[in-house]
């Protein structure tokens, strides 16, 4: 329970910062103040300034909404496509449909998400939207495999057999009986993929394939700071800590949710 509480606190802090940034930030992140470049943390600039004189605290607030938005939409894409595919594969186990879905998953897994992002970027150009598509595509087989594996063990349960005897079709059984019983696993996996999505967005932005200037991004902030670490370490430390704490919070929240939602773990604890 402590993991869940601490994880939710960390996640909520960054989520609130992202929401507040839509209406207010201490400084305008699009305004360059070269005279104030690389200032250390002060009362005026809590996290200091970057090489263009922009307030790092304000950039982290705006960058949070970029990272969170990309990760959320990517998870929604993965769940929205992967879960139905996993349910369909489990309902038609051993059929041609099952084989096609699982081999398609293997094909996507054969290519790292960064490679998929490079391919998409080469065709459509670098942007946050293309980063979402790349991360979302990689999430699809994750949720499809998880859903299929969990659903297969449920298709032999008595209540599913009773539903089949009552004349319910595979689709209706999957929606009414299978999906509610795998929802807890999907929720936990969703938090894990959410944290991985933030890492993936930061990695893509770091190599120039994510959100493009002037939109702040934690990954690009790290890329810009890599040559300035010796001169102004705060430029790299604060966005790095933002990524670390957000991912840590989401992982702790996911671990706590697993403990809460799994009755076996509740008994053990």
Secondary structure as GFF3:
##gff-version 3
##sequence-region A 1 269
A	DSSP	alpha_helix	2	20	.	.	.	ID=ss1
A	DSSP	three_ten_helix	34	36	.	.	.	ID=ss2
A	DSSP	alpha_helix	56	91	.	.	.	ID=ss3
A	DSSP	alpha_helix	96	109	.	.	.	ID=ss4
A	DSSP	alpha_helix	113	124	.	.	.	ID=ss5
A	DSSP	alpha_helix	128	154	.	.	.	ID=ss6
A	DSSP	alpha_helix	158	165	.	.	.	ID=ss7
A	DSSP	alpha_helix	170	173	.	.	.	ID=ss8
A	DSSP	pi_helix	174	178	.	.	.	ID=ss9
A	DSSP	alpha_helix	179	206	.	.	.	ID=ss10
A	DSSP	alpha_helix	218	225	.	.	.	ID=ss11
A	DSSP	alpha_helix	234	261	.	.	.	ID=ss12
A	DSSP	alpha_helix	263	268	.	.	.	ID=ss13
###
